[in-house]
Every structure is written in structure tokens, then in C-alpha cells.
Amino acid sequence: MDRKRLNAVMLVASLVFGLTIGVLAVTGSDAVGLVSMIGGGLLGICWATSGLFTSRDRAQ
């Protein structure tokens, strides 16, 4: 998978995650905190990894 496609997939995942958190918050679910911690952590790791590899590709 190339970088542009990977970034597009992660962007869509981030939007879906934000929408999910919004729906959980509006409905008053008790799972908002748990979902936001787990999802935010996973998305953060994915974005950081993508940025790390992108910076390495540019340096070469």
C-alpha cells in the first residue's frame, strides 16, 4: 500500500472515530471514555508511525 492510500485510510478512520465518539456522547453512553482512550491511542500510534516513515522517505 502506498503512502497516499495509507494516509487516506487513516484519515477516514479518524473521521469515523470522531463520529463514533460524537454519537456516543450525544446518546449519553458510559463507554465514551473507554472508546476514546483506546481509539485515540491506536490512531495516534498509526499517525506517528506514518509520519516517522514519511520523514525517513524524504531524507533519502
Backbone as CSV, one residue per row, in Angstrom:
resi,resn,N_x,N_y,N_z,CA_x,CA_y,CA_z,C_x,C_y,C_z
1,MET,0.853,-1.177,0.000,0.000,0.000,0.000,0.895,1.235,0.000
2,ASP,0.608,2.161,-0.886,1.437,3.359,-0.959,1.036,4.378,0.112
3,ARG,1.857,5.389,0.301,1.656,6.368,1.381,0.363,7.155,1.223
4,LYS,0.021,7.534,0.004,-1.197,8.328,-0.189,-2.433,7.531,0.195
5,ARG,-2.471,6.281,-0.191,-3.616,5.435,0.150,-3.673,5.185,1.655
6,LEU,-2.528,4.944,2.260,-2.479,4.719,3.700,-2.958,5.955,4.459
7,ASN,-2.516,7.129,4.045,-2.955,8.369,4.693,-4.451,8.593,4.497
8,ALA,-4.973,8.248,3.320,-6.410,8.385,3.075,-7.207,7.442,3.973
9,VAL,-6.727,6.227,4.128,-7.412,5.258,5.002,-7.384,5.734,6.444
10,MET,-6.249,6.257,6.878,-6.158,6.735,8.259,-7.013,7.980,8.476
11,LEU,-7.127,8.824,7.466,-7.988,9.992,7.572,-9.450,9.572,7.718
12,VAL,-9.875,8.613,6.920,-11.246,8.106,7.029,-11.459,7.458,8.397
13,ALA,-10.489,6.712,8.870,-10.600,6.088,10.192,-10.716,7.150,11.284
14,SER,-9.978,8.236,11.146,-10.052,9.320,12.119,-11.429,9.981,12.100
15,LEU,-11.976,10.178,10.913,-13.313,10.775,10.805,-14.386,9.859,11.395
16,VAL,-14.282,8.578,11.105,-15.241,7.615,11.662,-15.114,7.565,13.182
17,PHE,-13.885,7.605,13.677,-13.661,7.609,15.121,-14.299,8.844,15.760
18,GLY,-14.096,10.004,15.156,-14.699,11.225,15.685,-16.214,11.165,15.673
19,LEU,-16.779,10.637,14.599,-18.234,10.482,14.510,-18.746,9.518,15.571
20,THR,-18.022,8.437,15.789,-18.406,7.459,16.807,-18.398,8.080,18.199
21,ILE,-17.360,8.832,18.506,-17.282,9.496,19.811,-18.427,10.497,19.958
22,GLY,-18.724,11.226,18.887,-19.828,12.180,18.926,-21.161,11.508,19.181
23,VAL,-21.417,10.402,18.510,-22.675,9.669,18.707,-22.757,9.119,20.123
24,LEU,-21.656,8.571,20.610,-21.653,8.044,21.978,-21.895,9.161,22.989
25,ALA,-21.325,10.322,22.748,-21.506,11.447,23.668,-22.945,11.954,23.647
26,VAL,-23.529,12.051,22.462,-24.901,12.552,22.348,-25.892,11.585,22.989
27,THR,-25.639,10.291,22.838,-26.553,9.304,23.415,-26.331,9.110,24.913
28,GLY,-25.291,9.685,25.452,-25.034,9.582,26.886,-24.460,8.250,27.311
29,SER,-23.760,7.594,26.424,-23.188,6.285,26.720,-22.059,6.402,27.740
30,ASP,-21.945,5.376,28.567,-20.862,5.343,29.546,-19.535,4.897,28.924
31,ALA,-19.581,4.426,27.681,-18.384,3.897,27.030,-17.559,4.968,26.329
32,VAL,-17.947,6.229,26.433,-17.232,7.294,25.722,-15.761,7.337,26.132
33,GLY,-15.495,7.290,27.391,-14.116,7.373,27.876,-13.268,6.210,27.413
34,LEU,-13.794,5.019,27.529,-13.049,3.822,27.131,-12.781,3.817,25.626
35,VAL,-13.809,4.110,24.849,-13.654,4.117,23.390,-12.684,5.212,22.955
36,SER,-12.771,6.371,23.570,-11.877,7.465,23.179,-10.432,7.169,23.552
37,MET,-10.198,6.546,24.693,-8.830,6.210,25.083,-8.219,5.168,24.150
38,ILE,-8.944,4.109,23.895,-8.420,3.035,23.052,-8.274,3.508,21.606
39,GLY,-9.328,4.093,21.057,-9.286,4.547,19.670,-8.287,5.658,19.448
40,GLY,-8.242,6.612,20.359,-7.280,7.707,20.242,-5.851,7.222,20.310
41,GLY,-5.608,6.272,21.186,-4.262,5.697,21.292,-3.850,4.972,20.024
42,LEU,-4.749,4.155,19.499,-4.438,3.419,18.274,-4.239,4.354,17.086
43,LEU,-5.122,5.333,16.939,-4.967,6.282,15.831,-3.704,7.122,15.988
44,GLY,-3.393,7.504,17.204,-2.172,8.267,17.445,-0.924,7.490,17.075
45,ILE,-0.901,6.219,17.424,0.238,5.365,17.069,0.341,5.227,15.555
46,CYS,-0.805,5.049,14.890,-0.791,4.911,13.425,-0.293,6.188,12.752
47,TRP,-0.777,7.342,13.199,-0.341,8.604,12.588,1.134,8.865,12.872
48,ALA,1.584,8.560,14.078,3.002,8.765,14.409,3.896,7.851,13.579
49,THR,3.486,6.610,13.402,4.254,5.670,12.593,4.304,6.126,11.145
50,SER,3.185,6.588,10.632,3.138,7.088,9.259,4.060,8.295,9.092
51,GLY,4.044,9.208,10.040,4.916,10.374,9.981,6.378,9.998,10.074
52,LEU,6.685,9.010,10.871,8.066,8.546,11.004,8.576,7.982,9.683
53,PHE,7.778,7.137,9.045,8.202,6.546,7.782,8.229,7.574,6.657
54,THR,7.334,8.540,6.694,7.329,9.573,5.673,8.577,10.440,5.766
55,SER,8.967,10.786,6.999,10.166,11.598,7.166,11.417,10.823,6.755
56,ARG,11.437,9.532,6.968,12.578,8.723,6.535,12.644,8.650,5.017
57,ASP,11.493,8.554,4.356,11.468,8.500,2.899,11.962,9.808,2.293
58,ARG,11.630,10.914,2.898,12.052,12.211,2.380,13.539,12.455,2.577
59,ALA,14.106,11.878,3.639,15.512,12.085,3.944,16.425,11.356,2.962
60,GLN,15.912,10.333,2.325,16.768,9.536,1.429,16.820,10.118,0.052
